């Protein structure tokens, strides 16, 4: 397993149910945002480089506060 530290930058893929609002996309200005088709409709995948785990927590809270259902959070190995 690749070691992941609490306080270093890492890239994540976050999938939420449905399509995210344009105003929330501005929050993720440095992210890659993609629509994903599933059996239940369309979902949104956000790939984003975050400075540390607390920053990841902030992104999760922003999605939660906007009432999005988080389907998956995946760490993306470098390289």
N, C-alpha and C positions, 0 to 999 in steps of 0.2 A: 504494500500500500504506500502511496505517495504521501509524505508528511505534509500536513496542512497546519500552518500556525495561526494563532488567534489574531495576531496584530500585524500581519503582512498582507499586501494586495493579492487578490485572487480573482479569477473570472468565474462567473456563475451563469447558468441558464435557469430562468424562472418562467414557468408556464402557468398562466392564469386562465380561468374559464371565461370564454367570451372574448370580445374585442375591447381593448382599453380605450378610454376617452382621449381625445386629442389634447386636452389640457394636462392629462397625466403624462402623455408622451413627452411634453416639455421638461418634466422632472427627470426623465431618462434621456436627456439630450445626447449623451455620449454612449448610448446603448444601441444595439442592433435589435430592432423590433420586427417580428415576422408573424404573419397569420398562419395558423396551422389548422388544417381540416381534420375533424375527428368524426366518429359515428354520431356524436351528440351536437354537431355544429362546428363553428369556428372558435378557436382559442388563440391566445396570444403568447408568443415566446419572446422573452426579453433576455438578451445576452449582454452582460454588463461586467466591466472590470470595477471591482470595489476595493477600497483601500484597506479594509479590515473587517472582522466579524461584526463589530458594532455598526458599521456602515450597512452591512447586509441586514442587520436587524432593523435599521431605519427604513430600508427599502421595503421589507416585509410589512412594517407598520404602515407605511404610506399606502401600500396595496390594500391592507386590511381596513384602514380608515376610509378608503374609497369604495369599500364593500366588494372587492374582488375575491373570488374563491381561488386560492393558490392550489394548483394541482400537483406541482412538482418543483423542487429546487435541486439543481444538480451542479456540483463542482466540476469545472472544466480544467483538466490537467494542462499545464503549459506544454508548448511544443506541438 
